[in-house]
Amino acid sequence: MAPLLKVLADPVRLLSLVASHEGGEACICDLNEAFELSQPTISHHMKVLHEAGLVDRDKCGVWVYYRVRRQALAGLAASWGSGPAGR
């Protein structure tokens, strides 16, 4: 679980921005406005989230749209709650 928590700990990897975007999905161009970072940097962070299984992505032309995998977050929350601190 530690690697997954490390992925979530980075302040750029705010899943709430994707989840709260219209339709529950967002393109990198939609996320650029929230950060003073380049598009490639934000793309890298989204790639890390995708590789961790926390977001799904679909390519539409040159754009890639991301959406939060809510079942992955629910599983993480359930695991967190079942640990020693959650008892």
PDB file of N, CA, C and O in Angstrom:
ATOM      1  N   MET A   1       0.820  -1.191   0.000  1.00  0.00           N
ATOM      2  CA  MET A   1       0.000   0.000   0.000  1.00  0.00           C
ATOM      3  C   MET A   1       0.867   1.259   0.000  1.00  0.00           C
ATOM      4  O   MET A   1       0.416   2.311  -0.454  1.00  0.00           O
ATOM      5  N   ALA A   2       2.089   1.172   0.495  1.00  0.00           N
ATOM      6  CA  ALA A   2       2.962   2.342   0.574  1.00  0.00           C
ATOM      7  C   ALA A   2       3.198   2.997  -0.788  1.00  0.00           C
ATOM      8  O   ALA A   2       3.140   4.224  -0.878  1.00  0.00           O
ATOM      9  N   PRO A   3       3.464   2.224  -1.861  1.00  0.00           N
ATOM     10  CA  PRO A   3       3.662   2.877  -3.160  1.00  0.00           C
ATOM     11  C   PRO A   3       2.429   3.650  -3.630  1.00  0.00           C
ATOM     12  O   PRO A   3       2.552   4.719  -4.228  1.00  0.00           O
ATOM     13  N   LEU A   4       1.257   3.113  -3.362  1.00  0.00           N
ATOM     14  CA  LEU A   4       0.027   3.788  -3.755  1.00  0.00           C
ATOM     15  C   LEU A   4      -0.155   5.086  -2.977  1.00  0.00           C
ATOM     16  O   LEU A   4      -0.556   6.103  -3.544  1.00  0.00           O
ATOM     17  N   LEU A   5       0.134   5.052  -1.701  1.00  0.00           N
ATOM     18  CA  LEU A   5       0.027   6.268  -0.889  1.00  0.00           C
ATOM     19  C   LEU A   5       1.049   7.308  -1.319  1.00  0.00           C
ATOM     20  O   LEU A   5       0.773   8.507  -1.267  1.00  0.00           O
ATOM     21  N   LYS A   6       2.223   6.863  -1.740  1.00  0.00           N
ATOM     22  CA  LYS A   6       3.246   7.790  -2.239  1.00  0.00           C
ATOM     23  C   LYS A   6       2.737   8.507  -3.486  1.00  0.00           C
ATOM     24  O   LYS A   6       2.957   9.707  -3.648  1.00  0.00           O
ATOM     25  N   VAL A   7       2.060   7.774  -4.365  1.00  0.00           N
ATOM     26  CA  VAL A   7       1.493   8.374  -5.577  1.00  0.00           C
ATOM     27  C   VAL A   7       0.467   9.444  -5.201  1.00  0.00           C
ATOM     28  O   VAL A   7       0.449  10.528  -5.783  1.00  0.00           O
ATOM     29  N   LEU A   8      -0.370   9.136  -4.244  1.00  0.00           N
ATOM     30  CA  LEU A   8      -1.416  10.079  -3.827  1.00  0.00           C
ATOM     31  C   LEU A   8      -0.867  11.287  -3.079  1.00  0.00           C
ATOM     32  O   LEU A   8      -1.508  12.338  -3.048  1.00  0.00           O
ATOM     33  N   ALA A   9       0.305  11.153  -2.479  1.00  0.00           N
ATOM     34  CA  ALA A   9       0.850  12.210  -1.634  1.00  0.00           C
ATOM     35  C   ALA A   9       1.341  13.426  -2.411  1.00  0.00           C
ATOM     36  O   ALA A   9       1.431  14.516  -1.846  1.00  0.00           O
ATOM     37  N   ASP A  10       1.657  13.268  -3.682  1.00  0.00           N
ATOM     38  CA  ASP A  10       2.161  14.392  -4.455  1.00  0.00           C
ATOM     39  C   ASP A  10       1.049  15.410  -4.663  1.00  0.00           C
ATOM     40  O   ASP A  10      -0.032  15.047  -5.126  1.00  0.00           O
ATOM     41  N   PRO A  11       1.291  16.686  -4.329  1.00  0.00           N
ATOM     42  CA  PRO A  11       0.227  17.692  -4.417  1.00  0.00           C
ATOM     43  C   PRO A  11      -0.293  17.932  -5.837  1.00  0.00           C
ATOM     44  O   PRO A  11      -1.413  18.416  -6.002  1.00  0.00           O
ATOM     45  N   VAL A  12       0.493  17.604  -6.863  1.00  0.00           N
ATOM     46  CA  VAL A  12       0.011  17.801  -8.227  1.00  0.00           C
ATOM     47  C   VAL A  12      -1.015  16.744  -8.608  1.00  0.00           C
ATOM     48  O   VAL A  12      -1.844  16.968  -9.489  1.00  0.00           O
ATOM     49  N   ARG A  13      -0.962  15.626  -7.965  1.00  0.00           N
ATOM     50  CA  ARG A  13      -1.839  14.514  -8.331  1.00  0.00           C
ATOM     51  C   ARG A  13      -3.178  14.601  -7.615  1.00  0.00           C
ATOM     52  O   ARG A  13      -3.562  13.693  -6.877  1.00  0.00           O
ATOM     53  N   LEU A  14      -3.867  15.681  -7.837  1.00  0.00           N
ATOM     54  CA  LEU A  14      -5.149  15.898  -7.174  1.00  0.00           C
ATOM     55  C   LEU A  14      -6.273  15.262  -7.975  1.00  0.00           C
ATOM     56  O   LEU A  14      -6.760  15.822  -8.958  1.00  0.00           O
ATOM     57  N   LEU A  15      -6.665  14.098  -7.535  1.00  0.00           N
ATOM     58  CA  LEU A  15      -7.726  13.375  -8.224  1.00  0.00           C
ATOM     59  C   LEU A  15      -9.048  14.133  -8.191  1.00  0.00           C
ATOM     60  O   LEU A  15      -9.899  13.954  -9.062  1.00  0.00           O
ATOM     61  N   SER A  16      -9.208  14.974  -7.186  1.00  0.00           N
ATOM     62  CA  SER A  16     -10.468  15.707  -7.072  1.00  0.00           C
ATOM     63  C   SER A  16     -10.681  16.641  -8.256  1.00  0.00           C
ATOM     64  O   SER A  16     -11.824  16.896  -8.634  1.00  0.00           O
ATOM     65  N   LEU A  17      -9.600  17.160  -8.856  1.00  0.00           N
ATOM     66  CA  LEU A  17      -9.758  18.021 -10.032  1.00  0.00           C
ATOM     67  C   LEU A  17     -10.361  17.249 -11.191  1.00  0.00           C
ATOM     68  O   LEU A  17     -11.212  17.767 -11.914  1.00  0.00           O
ATOM     69  N   VAL A  18      -9.928  16.033 -11.365  1.00  0.00           N
ATOM     70  CA  VAL A  18     -10.467  15.199 -12.440  1.00  0.00           C
ATOM     71  C   VAL A  18     -11.898  14.806 -12.100  1.00  0.00           C
ATOM     72  O   VAL A  18     -12.798  14.937 -12.930  1.00  0.00           O
ATOM     73  N   ALA A  19     -12.102  14.328 -10.891  1.00  0.00           N
ATOM     74  CA  ALA A  19     -13.426  13.841 -10.484  1.00  0.00           C
ATOM     75  C   ALA A  19     -14.483  14.937 -10.501  1.00  0.00           C
ATOM     76  O   ALA A  19     -15.643  14.670 -10.815  1.00  0.00           O
ATOM     77  N   SER A  20     -14.103  16.159 -10.170  1.00  0.00           N
ATOM     78  CA  SER A  20     -15.082  17.246 -10.099  1.00  0.00           C
ATOM     79  C   SER A  20     -15.285  17.954 -11.433  1.00  0.00           C
ATOM     80  O   SER A  20     -16.151  18.821 -11.547  1.00  0.00           O
ATOM     81  N   HIS A  21     -14.502  17.596 -12.435  1.00  0.00           N
ATOM     82  CA  HIS A  21     -14.653  18.227 -13.734  1.00  0.00           C
ATOM     83  C   HIS A  21     -15.946  17.753 -14.384  1.00  0.00           C
ATOM     84  O   HIS A  21     -16.436  16.665 -14.082  1.00  0.00           O
ATOM     85  N   GLU A  22     -16.494  18.566 -15.268  1.00  0.00           N
ATOM     86  CA  GLU A  22     -17.745  18.235 -15.941  1.00  0.00           C
ATOM     87  C   GLU A  22     -17.681  16.851 -16.578  1.00  0.00           C
ATOM     88  O   GLU A  22     -16.758  16.548 -17.334  1.00  0.00           O
ATOM     89  N   GLY A  23     -18.655  16.026 -16.269  1.00  0.00           N
ATOM     90  CA  GLY A  23     -18.704  14.669 -16.797  1.00  0.00           C
ATOM     91  C   GLY A  23     -17.789  13.700 -16.081  1.00  0.00           C
ATOM     92  O   GLY A  23     -17.733  12.525 -16.445  1.00  0.00           O
ATOM     93  N   GLY A  24     -17.064  14.167 -15.061  1.00  0.00           N
ATOM     94  CA  GLY A  24     -16.180  13.300 -14.299  1.00  0.00           C
ATOM     95  C   GLY A  24     -14.904  12.918 -15.002  1.00  0.00           C
ATOM     96  O   GLY A  24     -14.200  12.005 -14.570  1.00  0.00           O
ATOM     97  N   GLU A  25     -14.594  13.617 -16.097  1.00  0.00           N
ATOM     98  CA  GLU A  25     -13.338  13.353 -16.783  1.00  0.00           C
ATOM     99  C   GLU A  25     -12.727  14.671 -17.230  1.00  0.00           C
ATOM    100  O   GLU A  25     -13.428  15.662 -17.434  1.00  0.00           O
ATOM    101  N   ALA A  26     -11.411  14.664 -17.376  1.00  0.00           N
ATOM    102  CA  ALA A  26     -10.710  15.889 -17.736  1.00  0.00           C
ATOM    103  C   ALA A  26      -9.529  15.579 -18.636  1.00  0.00           C
ATOM    104  O   ALA A  26      -8.920  14.512 -18.561  1.00  0.00           O
ATOM    105  N   CYS A  27      -9.230  16.535 -19.481  1.00  0.00           N
ATOM    106  CA  CYS A  27      -8.081  16.486 -20.362  1.00  0.00           C
ATOM    107  C   CYS A  27      -6.956  17.282 -19.689  1.00  0.00           C
ATOM    108  O   CYS A  27      -7.210  18.110 -18.814  1.00  0.00           O
ATOM    109  N   ILE A  28      -5.731  17.026 -20.098  1.00  0.00           N
ATOM    110  CA  ILE A  28      -4.604  17.775 -19.531  1.00  0.00           C
ATOM    111  C   ILE A  28      -4.820  19.277 -19.697  1.00  0.00           C
ATOM    112  O   ILE A  28      -4.495  20.060 -18.805  1.00  0.00           O
ATOM    113  N   CYS A  29      -5.369  19.672 -20.841  1.00  0.00           N
ATOM    114  CA  CYS A  29      -5.600  21.105 -21.066  1.00  0.00           C
ATOM    115  C   CYS A  29      -6.563  21.684 -20.025  1.00  0.00           C
ATOM    116  O   CYS A  29      -6.487  22.869 -19.703  1.00  0.00           O
ATOM    117  N   ASP A  30      -7.468  20.852 -19.500  1.00  0.00           N
ATOM    118  CA  ASP A  30      -8.388  21.302 -18.448  1.00  0.00           C
ATOM    119  C   ASP A  30      -7.671  21.463 -17.108  1.00  0.00           C
ATOM    120  O   ASP A  30      -8.078  22.275 -16.278  1.00  0.00           O
ATOM    121  N   LEU A  31      -6.613  20.697 -16.901  1.00  0.00           N
ATOM    122  CA  LEU A  31      -5.905  20.704 -15.625  1.00  0.00           C
ATOM    123  C   LEU A  31      -4.789  21.736 -15.574  1.00  0.00           C
ATOM    124  O   LEU A  31      -4.373  22.142 -14.489  1.00  0.00           O
ATOM    125  N   ASN A  32      -4.299  22.166 -16.733  1.00  0.00           N
ATOM    126  CA  ASN A  32      -3.202  23.133 -16.784  1.00  0.00           C
ATOM    127  C   ASN A  32      -3.505  24.408 -16.017  1.00  0.00           C
ATOM    128  O   ASN A  32      -2.610  24.995 -15.408  1.00  0.00           O
ATOM    129  N   GLU A  33      -4.753  24.841 -16.040  1.00  0.00           N
ATOM    130  CA  GLU A  33      -5.141  26.096 -15.393  1.00  0.00           C
ATOM    131  C   GLU A  33      -4.945  26.063 -13.885  1.00  0.00           C
ATOM    132  O   GLU A  33      -4.757  27.114 -13.273  1.00  0.00           O
ATOM    133  N   ALA A  34      -4.982  24.893 -13.274  1.00  0.00           N
ATOM    134  CA  ALA A  34      -4.898  24.769 -11.815  1.00  0.00           C
ATOM    135  C   ALA A  34      -3.465  24.814 -11.297  1.00  0.00           C
ATOM    136  O   ALA A  34      -3.245  24.996 -10.100  1.00  0.00           O
ATOM    137  N   PHE A  35      -2.488  24.648 -12.191  1.00  0.00           N
ATOM    138  CA  PHE A  35      -1.093  24.570 -11.772  1.00  0.00           C
ATOM    139  C   PHE A  35      -0.217  25.468 -12.630  1.00  0.00           C
ATOM    140  O   PHE A  35      -0.545  25.756 -13.781  1.00  0.00           O
ATOM    141  N   GLU A  36       0.868  25.894 -12.077  1.00  0.00           N
ATOM    142  CA  GLU A  36       1.860  26.646 -12.839  1.00  0.00           C
ATOM    143  C   GLU A  36       2.939  25.670 -13.311  1.00  0.00           C
ATOM    144  O   GLU A  36       4.123  25.833 -13.018  1.00  0.00           O
ATOM    145  N   LEU A  37       2.499  24.661 -14.042  1.00  0.00           N
ATOM    146  CA  LEU A  37       3.382  23.617 -14.558  1.00  0.00           C
ATOM    147  C   LEU A  37       3.140  23.447 -16.044  1.00  0.00           C
ATOM    148  O   LEU A  37       2.088  23.823 -16.561  1.00  0.00           O
ATOM    149  N   SER A  38       4.120  22.878 -16.726  1.00  0.00           N
ATOM    150  CA  SER A  38       3.972  22.643 -18.155  1.00  0.00           C
ATOM    151  C   SER A  38       3.045  21.452 -18.411  1.00  0.00           C
ATOM    152  O   SER A  38       2.819  20.622 -17.531  1.00  0.00           O
ATOM    153  N   GLN A  39       2.527  21.389 -19.612  1.00  0.00           N
ATOM    154  CA  GLN A  39       1.662  20.284 -20.005  1.00  0.00           C
ATOM    155  C   GLN A  39       2.385  18.945 -19.876  1.00  0.00           C
ATOM    156  O   GLN A  39       1.790  17.987 -19.383  1.00  0.00           O
ATOM    157  N   PRO A  40       3.667  18.840 -20.307  1.00  0.00           N
ATOM    158  CA  PRO A  40       4.346  17.550 -20.140  1.00  0.00           C
ATOM    159  C   PRO A  40       4.481  17.110 -18.678  1.00  0.00           C
ATOM    160  O   PRO A  40       4.419  15.917 -18.380  1.00  0.00           O
ATOM    161  N   THR A  41       4.663  18.063 -17.778  1.00  0.00           N
ATOM    162  CA  THR A  41       4.782  17.723 -16.360  1.00  0.00           C
ATOM    163  C   THR A  41       3.459  17.187 -15.825  1.00  0.00           C
ATOM    164  O   THR A  41       3.438  16.191 -15.102  1.00  0.00           O
ATOM    165  N   ILE A  42       2.371  17.837 -16.174  1.00  0.00           N
ATOM    166  CA  ILE A  42       1.059  17.362 -15.726  1.00  0.00           C
ATOM    167  C   ILE A  42       0.749  16.009 -16.367  1.00  0.00           C
ATOM    168  O   ILE A  42       0.179  15.133 -15.717  1.00  0.00           O
ATOM    169  N   SER A  43       1.118  15.837 -17.626  1.00  0.00           N
ATOM    170  CA  SER A  43       0.925  14.543 -18.292  1.00  0.00           C
ATOM    171  C   SER A  43       1.684  13.440 -17.559  1.00  0.00           C
ATOM    172  O   SER A  43       1.183  12.325 -17.410  1.00  0.00           O
ATOM    173  N   HIS A  44       2.883  13.757 -17.110  1.00  0.00           N
ATOM    174  CA  HIS A  44       3.669  12.768 -16.357  1.00  0.00           C
ATOM    175  C   HIS A  44       2.939  12.362 -15.080  1.00  0.00           C
ATOM    176  O   HIS A  44       2.856  11.175 -14.765  1.00  0.00           O
ATOM    177  N   HIS A  45       2.416  13.327 -14.351  1.00  0.00           N
ATOM    178  CA  HIS A  45       1.708  13.019 -13.110  1.00  0.00           C
ATOM    179  C   HIS A  45       0.461  12.170 -13.380  1.00  0.00           C
ATOM    180  O   HIS A  45       0.140  11.266 -12.608  1.00  0.00           O
ATOM    181  N   MET A  46      -0.236  12.466 -14.478  1.00  0.00           N
ATOM    182  CA  MET A  46      -1.411  11.674 -14.815  1.00  0.00           C
ATOM    183  C   MET A  46      -1.005  10.263 -15.237  1.00  0.00           C
ATOM    184  O   MET A  46      -1.727   9.303 -14.965  1.00  0.00           O
ATOM    185  N   LYS A  47       0.128  10.133 -15.888  1.00  0.00           N
ATOM    186  CA  LYS A  47       0.635   8.810 -16.260  1.00  0.00           C
ATOM    187  C   LYS A  47       0.924   7.985 -15.009  1.00  0.00           C
ATOM    188  O   LYS A  47       0.619   6.794 -14.968  1.00  0.00           O
ATOM    189  N   VAL A  48       1.507   8.608 -13.997  1.00  0.00           N
ATOM    190  CA  VAL A  48       1.802   7.911 -12.743  1.00  0.00           C
ATOM    191  C   VAL A  48       0.507   7.449 -12.086  1.00  0.00           C
ATOM    192  O   VAL A  48       0.428   6.325 -11.590  1.00  0.00           O
ATOM    193  N   LEU A  49      -0.503   8.306 -12.081  1.00  0.00           N
ATOM    194  CA  LEU A  49      -1.802   7.920 -11.517  1.00  0.00           C
ATOM    195  C   LEU A  49      -2.420   6.765 -12.308  1.00  0.00           C
ATOM    196  O   LEU A  49      -3.010   5.856 -11.726  1.00  0.00           O
ATOM    197  N   HIS A  50      -2.283   6.805 -13.618  1.00  0.00           N
ATOM    198  CA  HIS A  50      -2.820   5.728 -14.456  1.00  0.00           C
ATOM    199  C   HIS A  50      -2.091   4.418 -14.173  1.00  0.00           C
ATOM    200  O   HIS A  50      -2.725   3.373 -14.022  1.00  0.00           O
ATOM    201  N   GLU A  51      -0.768   4.471 -14.099  1.00  0.00           N
ATOM    202  CA  GLU A  51       0.015   3.262 -13.833  1.00  0.00           C
ATOM    203  C   GLU A  51      -0.281   2.681 -12.451  1.00  0.00           C
ATOM    204  O   GLU A  51      -0.151   1.475 -12.237  1.00  0.00           O
ATOM    205  N   ALA A  52      -0.681   3.545 -11.516  1.00  0.00           N
ATOM    206  CA  ALA A  52      -1.038   3.087 -10.173  1.00  0.00           C
ATOM    207  C   ALA A  52      -2.465   2.526 -10.130  1.00  0.00           C
ATOM    208  O   ALA A  52      -2.892   1.990  -9.107  1.00  0.00           O
ATOM    209  N   GLY A  53      -3.197   2.651 -11.234  1.00  0.00           N
ATOM    210  CA  GLY A  53      -4.560   2.126 -11.288  1.00  0.00           C
ATOM    211  C   GLY A  53      -5.605   3.049 -10.705  1.00  0.00           C
ATOM    212  O   GLY A  53      -6.722   2.618 -10.420  1.00  0.00           O
ATOM    213  N   LEU A  54      -5.262   4.317 -10.523  1.00  0.00           N
ATOM    214  CA  LEU A  54      -6.198   5.251  -9.906  1.00  0.00           C
ATOM    215  C   LEU A  54      -7.031   6.040 -10.909  1.00  0.00           C
ATOM    216  O   LEU A  54      -8.072   6.592 -10.552  1.00  0.00           O
ATOM    217  N   VAL A  55      -6.583   6.097 -12.156  1.00  0.00           N
ATOM    218  CA  VAL A  55      -7.366   6.755 -13.203  1.00  0.00           C
ATOM    219  C   VAL A  55      -7.369   5.885 -14.451  1.00  0.00           C
ATOM    220  O   VAL A  55      -6.427   5.137 -14.711  1.00  0.00           O
ATOM    221  N   ASP A  56      -8.437   5.999 -15.206  1.00  0.00           N
ATOM    222  CA  ASP A  56      -8.535   5.398 -16.531  1.00  0.00           C
ATOM    223  C   ASP A  56      -8.315   6.513 -17.534  1.00  0.00           C
ATOM    224  O   ASP A  56      -8.483   7.689 -17.209  1.00  0.00           O
ATOM    225  N   ARG A  57      -7.941   6.150 -18.751  1.00  0.00           N
ATOM    226  CA  ARG A  57      -7.750   7.174 -19.774  1.00  0.00           C
ATOM    227  C   ARG A  57      -8.257   6.665 -21.110  1.00  0.00           C
ATOM    228  O   ARG A  57      -8.203   5.473 -21.414  1.00  0.00           O
ATOM    229  N   ASP A  58      -8.752   7.611 -21.895  1.00  0.00           N
ATOM    230  CA  ASP A  58      -9.224   7.342 -23.246  1.00  0.00           C
ATOM    231  C   ASP A  58      -8.638   8.396 -24.160  1.00  0.00           C
ATOM    232  O   ASP A  58      -8.634   9.584 -23.837  1.00  0.00           O
ATOM    233  N   LYS A  59      -8.142   7.952 -25.305  1.00  0.00           N
ATOM    234  CA  LYS A  59      -7.582   8.890 -26.271  1.00  0.00           C
ATOM    235  C   LYS A  59      -8.644   9.231 -27.302  1.00  0.00           C
ATOM    236  O   LYS A  59      -9.319   8.347 -27.828  1.00  0.00           O
ATOM    237  N   CYS A  60      -8.784  10.500 -27.582  1.00  0.00           N
ATOM    238  CA  CYS A  60      -9.739  10.994 -28.572  1.00  0.00           C
ATOM    239  C   CYS A  60      -8.974  11.970 -29.460  1.00  0.00           C
ATOM    240  O   CYS A  60      -8.801  13.137 -29.107  1.00  0.00           O
ATOM    241  N   GLY A  61      -8.521  11.491 -30.604  1.00  0.00           N
ATOM    242  CA  GLY A  61      -7.671  12.324 -31.457  1.00  0.00           C
ATOM    243  C   GLY A  61      -6.327  12.531 -30.783  1.00  0.00           C
ATOM    244  O   GLY A  61      -5.657  11.567 -30.413  1.00  0.00           O
ATOM    245  N   VAL A  62      -5.935  13.776 -30.625  1.00  0.00           N
ATOM    246  CA  VAL A  62      -4.656  14.068 -29.971  1.00  0.00           C
ATOM    247  C   VAL A  62      -4.819  14.249 -28.460  1.00  0.00           C
ATOM    248  O   VAL A  62      -3.827  14.376 -27.742  1.00  0.00           O
ATOM    249  N   TRP A  63      -6.043  14.262 -27.984  1.00  0.00           N
ATOM    250  CA  TRP A  63      -6.306  14.509 -26.566  1.00  0.00           C
ATOM    251  C   TRP A  63      -6.481  13.199 -25.809  1.00  0.00           C
ATOM    252  O   TRP A  63      -6.992  12.217 -26.346  1.00  0.00           O
ATOM    253  N   VAL A  64      -6.046  13.206 -24.555  1.00  0.00           N
ATOM    254  CA  VAL A  64      -6.260  12.069 -23.667  1.00  0.00           C
ATOM    255  C   VAL A  64      -7.133  12.556 -22.518  1.00  0.00           C
ATOM    256  O   VAL A  64      -6.820  13.554 -21.868  1.00  0.00           O
ATOM    257  N   TYR A  65      -8.216  11.855 -22.276  1.00  0.00           N
ATOM    258  CA  TYR A  65      -9.142  12.204 -21.202  1.00  0.00           C
ATOM    259  C   TYR A  65      -8.991  11.208 -20.062  1.00  0.00           C
ATOM    260  O   TYR A  65      -8.918   9.999 -20.279  1.00  0.00           O
ATOM    261  N   TYR A  66      -8.947  11.731 -18.860  1.00  0.00           N
ATOM    262  CA  TYR A  66      -8.752  10.920 -17.657  1.00  0.00           C
ATOM    263  C   TYR A  66     -10.006  10.964 -16.795  1.00  0.00           C
ATOM    264  O   TYR A  66     -10.703  11.977 -16.733  1.00  0.00           O
ATOM    265  N   ARG A  67     -10.276   9.851 -16.135  1.00  0.00           N
ATOM    266  CA  ARG A  67     -11.362   9.809 -15.144  1.00  0.00           C
ATOM    267  C   ARG A  67     -10.920   8.928 -13.978  1.00  0.00           C
ATOM    268  O   ARG A  67     -10.212   7.938 -14.158  1.00  0.00           O
ATOM    269  N   VAL A  68     -11.346   9.306 -12.809  1.00  0.00           N
ATOM    270  CA  VAL A  68     -10.969   8.611 -11.584  1.00  0.00           C
ATOM    271  C   VAL A  68     -11.615   7.232 -11.554  1.00  0.00           C
ATOM    272  O   VAL A  68     -12.792   7.079 -11.881  1.00  0.00           O
ATOM    273  N   ARG A  69     -10.836   6.235 -11.161  1.00  0.00           N
ATOM    274  CA  ARG A  69     -11.361   4.884 -10.952  1.00  0.00           C
ATOM    275  C   ARG A  69     -11.874   4.820  -9.515  1.00  0.00           C
ATOM    276  O   ARG A  69     -11.131   4.498  -8.588  1.00  0.00           O
ATOM    277  N   ARG A  70     -13.125   5.125  -9.354  1.00  0.00           N
ATOM    278  CA  ARG A  70     -13.708   5.208  -8.008  1.00  0.00           C
ATOM    279  C   ARG A  70     -13.608   3.889  -7.252  1.00  0.00           C
ATOM    280  O   ARG A  70     -13.450   3.890  -6.031  1.00  0.00           O
ATOM    281  N   GLN A  71     -13.697   2.764  -7.959  1.00  0.00           N
ATOM    282  CA  GLN A  71     -13.583   1.472  -7.284  1.00  0.00           C
ATOM    283  C   GLN A  71     -12.185   1.283  -6.707  1.00  0.00           C
ATOM    284  O   GLN A  71     -12.032   0.638  -5.670  1.00  0.00           O
ATOM    285  N   ALA A  72     -11.165   1.833  -7.357  1.00  0.00           N
ATOM    286  CA  ALA A  72      -9.801   1.740  -6.821  1.00  0.00           C
ATOM    287  C   ALA A  72      -9.681   2.563  -5.545  1.00  0.00           C
ATOM    288  O   ALA A  72      -9.052   2.131  -4.580  1.00  0.00           O
ATOM    289  N   LEU A  73     -10.284   3.743  -5.542  1.00  0.00           N
ATOM    290  CA  LEU A  73     -10.242   4.576  -4.341  1.00  0.00           C
ATOM    291  C   LEU A  73     -11.062   3.943  -3.217  1.00  0.00           C
ATOM    292  O   LEU A  73     -10.678   4.016  -2.050  1.00  0.00           O
ATOM    293  N   ALA A  74     -12.183   3.326  -3.566  1.00  0.00           N
ATOM    294  CA  ALA A  74     -12.993   2.649  -2.547  1.00  0.00           C
ATOM    295  C   ALA A  74     -12.206   1.494  -1.941  1.00  0.00           C
ATOM    296  O   ALA A  74     -12.255   1.272  -0.732  1.00  0.00           O
ATOM    297  N   GLY A  75     -11.477   0.755  -2.784  1.00  0.00           N
ATOM    298  CA  GLY A  75     -10.650  -0.339  -2.285  1.00  0.00           C
ATOM    299  C   GLY A  75      -9.544   0.155  -1.375  1.00  0.00           C
ATOM    300  O   GLY A  75      -9.239  -0.464  -0.355  1.00  0.00           O
ATOM    301  N   LEU A  76      -8.946   1.274  -1.750  1.00  0.00           N
ATOM    302  CA  LEU A  76      -7.904   1.875  -0.922  1.00  0.00           C
ATOM    303  C   LEU A  76      -8.480   2.313   0.423  1.00  0.00           C
ATOM    304  O   LEU A  76      -7.873   2.079   1.469  1.00  0.00           O
ATOM    305  N   ALA A  77      -9.640   2.942   0.393  1.00  0.00           N
ATOM    306  CA  ALA A  77     -10.280   3.382   1.633  1.00  0.00           C
ATOM    307  C   ALA A  77     -10.630   2.193   2.521  1.00  0.00           C
ATOM    308  O   ALA A  77     -10.472   2.252   3.740  1.00  0.00           O
ATOM    309  N   ALA A  78     -11.103   1.123   1.910  1.00  0.00           N
ATOM    310  CA  ALA A  78     -11.451  -0.074   2.686  1.00  0.00           C
ATOM    311  C   ALA A  78     -10.199  -0.685   3.304  1.00  0.00           C
ATOM    312  O   ALA A  78     -10.222  -1.120   4.456  1.00  0.00           O
ATOM    313  N   SER A  79      -9.107  -0.720   2.545  1.00  0.00           N
ATOM    314  CA  SER A  79      -7.848  -1.261   3.073  1.00  0.00           C
ATOM    315  C   SER A  79      -7.330  -0.405   4.219  1.00  0.00           C
ATOM    316  O   SER A  79      -6.845  -0.918   5.227  1.00  0.00           O
ATOM    317  N   TRP A  80      -7.440   0.897   4.049  1.00  0.00           N
ATOM    318  CA  TRP A  80      -6.963   1.822   5.070  1.00  0.00           C
ATOM    319  C   TRP A  80      -7.766   1.637   6.355  1.00  0.00           C
ATOM    320  O   TRP A  80      -7.207   1.640   7.452  1.00  0.00           O
ATOM    321  N   GLY A  81      -9.057   1.478   6.211  1.00  0.00           N
ATOM    322  CA  GLY A  81      -9.923   1.322   7.374  1.00  0.00           C
ATOM    323  C   GLY A  81      -9.776  -0.004   8.081  1.00  0.00           C
ATOM    324  O   GLY A  81     -10.169  -0.135   9.240  1.00  0.00           O
ATOM    325  N   SER A  82      -9.210  -1.004   7.396  1.00  0.00           N
ATOM    326  CA  SER A  82      -9.066  -2.311   8.019  1.00  0.00           C
ATOM    327  C   SER A  82      -7.729  -2.498   8.706  1.00  0.00           C
ATOM    328  O   SER A  82      -7.485  -3.531   9.330  1.00  0.00           O
ATOM    329  N   GLY A  83      -6.858  -1.497   8.594  1.00  0.00           N
ATOM    330  CA  GLY A  83      -5.537  -1.584   9.250  1.00  0.00           C
ATOM    331  C   GLY A  83      -5.634  -1.377  10.729  1.00  0.00           C
ATOM    332  O   GLY A  83      -6.726  -1.144  11.247  1.00  0.00           O
ATOM    333  N   PRO A  84      -4.519  -1.456  11.435  1.00  0.00           N
ATOM    334  CA  PRO A  84      -4.511  -1.309  12.893  1.00  0.00           C
ATOM    335  C   PRO A  84      -5.108   0.007  13.368  1.00  0.00           C
ATOM    336  O   PRO A  84      -5.774   0.047  14.403  1.00  0.00           O
ATOM    337  N   ALA A  85      -4.877   1.083  12.623  1.00  0.00           N
ATOM    338  CA  ALA A  85      -5.401   2.382  13.041  1.00  0.00           C
ATOM    339  C   ALA A  85      -6.912   2.446  12.845  1.00  0.00           C
ATOM    340  O   ALA A  85      -7.587   3.228  13.514  1.00  0.00           O
ATOM    341  N   GLY A  86      -7.453   1.633  11.935  1.00  0.00           N
ATOM    342  CA  GLY A  86      -8.889   1.669  11.651  1.00  0.00           C
ATOM    343  C   GLY A  86      -9.707   0.785  12.576  1.00  0.00           C
ATOM    344  O   GLY A  86     -10.931   0.730  12.455  1.00  0.00           O
ATOM    345  N   ARG A  87      -9.060   0.104  13.485  1.00  0.00           N
ATOM    346  CA  ARG A  87      -9.791  -0.805  14.376  1.00  0.00           C
ATOM    347  C   ARG A  87     -10.135  -0.149  15.678  1.00  0.00           C
ATOM    348  O   ARG A  87     -10.750  -0.775  16.541  1.00  0.00           O
TER     349      ARG A  87
END
